[in-house]
Amino acid sequence: MHQTSILLVEDEAIIRMMLVEMLEELGHRVIAEAGNVQDGRSLAEMEDFDLAILDINLDGQNVQPVAEAVAARGLPFLFVSGYGPTGVPEPFRGNQVLAKPYELTQLRNAIALTLSQKH
């Protein structure tokens, strides 16, 4: 299976660390991480990745600027949220939202689905 390089934007450090472990267990590689909108947007514009995983609520800020930067490059992304689809930025209502907490199989399926929609 192709190793997917991932940009991970999640404000909770513990959750981010757990997610990195889960992604590595699935055979993927997290190449960049951010905990806020500003860093996430910069990384989304500059880094070379196959998929972005974006927490919708970053310390009270909506992740929309990061999603826009990823979308502008034509790269796939999915949202994760503790609130379900609530808060998904309007232009991205069709994007997949993985509700927290999630299990390894749910994460694997969400990644596979997101990547399959782009090809």
Kinemage of the C-alpha trace (Angstrom):
@kinemage 1
@onewidth
@group {chain A} dominant
@subgroup {mainchain}
@vectorlist {calphas} color= white
{ca met a 1} P 0.000 0.000 0.000
{ca his a 2} L 1.171 3.518 -0.801
{ca gln a 3} L 2.393 5.419 2.234
{ca thr a 4} L 0.350 8.598 2.473
{ca ser a 5} L 2.120 11.721 3.720
{ca ile a 6} L -0.168 13.696 5.993
{ca leu a 7} L -0.483 17.257 7.246
{ca leu a 8} L -2.120 17.132 10.662
{ca val a 9} L -3.773 20.200 12.192
{ca glu a 10} L -5.093 19.584 15.721
{ca asp a 11} L -4.939 21.978 18.684
{ca glu a 12} L -4.939 19.378 21.472
{ca ala a 13} L -1.356 18.107 21.847
{ca ile a 14} L -2.363 14.785 23.451
{ca ile a 15} L -4.912 14.052 20.714
{ca arg a 16} L -2.368 15.054 18.068
{ca met a 17} L 0.204 12.630 19.514
{ca met a 18} L -2.355 9.812 19.641
{ca leu a 19} L -3.422 10.530 16.071
{ca val a 20} L 0.186 10.469 14.846
{ca glu a 21} L 0.567 7.024 16.455
{ca met a 22} L -2.654 5.796 14.849
{ca leu a 23} L -1.630 7.097 11.427
{ca glu a 24} L 1.803 5.469 11.687
{ca glu a 25} L 0.156 2.222 12.741
{ca leu a 26} L -1.892 2.429 9.528
{ca gly a 27} L 1.325 2.829 7.534
{ca his a 28} L 1.068 6.566 6.886
{ca arg a 29} L 3.584 9.273 7.695
{ca val a 30} L 2.805 12.612 9.341
{ca ile a 31} L 5.156 15.067 7.661
{ca ala a 32} L 3.929 18.248 9.328
{ca glu a 33} L 1.854 19.169 12.381
{ca ala a 34} L 0.219 22.375 13.544
{ca gly a 35} L -1.822 23.329 16.567
{ca asn a 36} L -3.371 26.575 15.318
{ca val a 37} L -4.814 28.223 12.216
{ca gln a 38} L -1.769 30.386 11.428
{ca asp a 39} L 0.773 27.542 11.502
{ca gly a 40} L -1.653 25.197 9.772
{ca arg a 41} L -2.212 27.624 6.932
{ca ser a 42} L 1.520 28.197 6.415
{ca leu a 43} L 2.182 24.453 6.346
{ca ala a 44} L -0.795 23.870 4.020
{ca glu a 45} L 0.681 26.374 1.569
{ca met a 46} L 4.290 25.127 1.711
{ca glu a 47} L 4.557 21.460 2.683
{ca asp a 48} L 4.443 18.527 0.303
{ca phe a 49} L 1.678 16.180 1.491
{ca asp a 50} L -0.937 13.814 0.051
{ca leu a 51} L -3.723 14.429 2.569
{ca ala a 52} L -4.587 16.911 5.311
{ca ile a 53} L -6.480 15.993 8.470
{ca leu a 54} L -7.999 19.117 9.995
{ca asp a 55} L -9.655 19.605 13.369
{ca ile a 56} L -12.568 21.982 12.763
{ca asn a 57} L -12.217 23.934 16.018
{ca leu a 58} L -8.681 25.100 16.751
{ca asp a 59} L -8.708 26.712 20.161
{ca gly a 60} L -11.941 28.539 19.339
{ca gln a 61} L -10.973 29.395 15.758
{ca asn a 62} L -12.522 27.744 12.714
{ca val a 63} L -10.080 25.858 10.494
{ca gln a 64} L -11.539 27.351 7.284
{ca pro a 65} L -8.365 29.324 6.283
{ca val a 66} L -6.350 26.097 6.436
{ca ala a 67} L -8.980 24.162 4.461
{ca glu a 68} L -8.980 26.920 1.833
{ca ala a 69} L -5.184 26.734 1.511
{ca val a 70} L -5.317 22.940 1.043
{ca ala a 71} L -8.223 23.181 -1.426
{ca ala a 72} L -6.417 25.891 -3.421
{ca arg a 73} L -3.657 23.348 -4.081
{ca gly a 74} L -6.181 20.729 -5.160
{ca leu a 75} L -5.213 18.388 -2.333
{ca pro a 76} L -7.647 16.172 -0.421
{ca phe a 77} L -8.521 16.703 3.224
{ca leu a 78} L -10.930 15.503 5.836
{ca phe a 79} L -12.192 17.097 9.006
{ca val a 80} L -12.183 15.708 12.517
{ca ser a 81} L -14.439 17.149 15.168
{ca gly a 82} L -15.729 16.526 18.629
{ca tyr a 83} L -18.947 18.229 17.525
{ca gly a 84} L -19.752 16.153 14.433
{ca pro a 85} L -20.464 18.124 11.265
{ca thr a 86} L -21.363 21.272 13.219
{ca gly a 87} L -18.956 24.035 12.322
{ca val a 88} L -17.839 22.658 8.978
{ca pro a 89} L -16.998 25.748 6.921
{ca glu a 90} L -19.791 26.488 4.417
{ca pro a 91} L -17.738 25.919 1.228
{ca phe a 92} L -16.674 22.490 2.497
{ca arg a 93} L -19.988 21.049 3.686
{ca gly a 94} L -19.518 18.056 1.375
{ca asn a 95} L -16.212 17.039 2.927
{ca gln a 96} L -16.005 14.082 5.205
{ca val a 97} L -16.157 14.677 8.961
{ca leu a 98} L -14.777 12.057 11.311
{ca ala a 99} L -16.382 12.442 14.731
{ca lys a 100} L -14.153 12.230 17.811
{ca pro a 101} L -13.477 9.908 19.437
{ca tyr a 102} L -12.814 7.474 16.604
{ca glu a 103} L -11.203 4.079 16.316
{ca leu a 104} L -8.390 2.937 14.050
{ca thr a 105} L -10.748 1.289 11.552
{ca gln a 106} L -12.881 4.442 11.294
{ca leu a 107} L -9.757 6.505 10.665
{ca arg a 108} L -8.511 4.042 8.029
{ca asn a 109} L -11.890 4.071 6.268
{ca ala a 110} L -12.136 7.871 6.350
{ca ile a 111} L -8.668 8.229 4.811
{ca ala a 112} L -9.376 5.626 2.132
{ca leu a 113} L -12.687 7.273 1.237
{ca thr a 114} L -11.188 10.768 1.082
{ca leu a 115} L -8.287 9.641 -1.096
{ca ser a 116} L -10.552 7.630 -3.410
{ca gln a 117} L -12.764 10.674 -4.056
{ca lys a 118} L -9.815 12.674 -5.375
{ca his a 119} L -8.609 10.166 -7.988
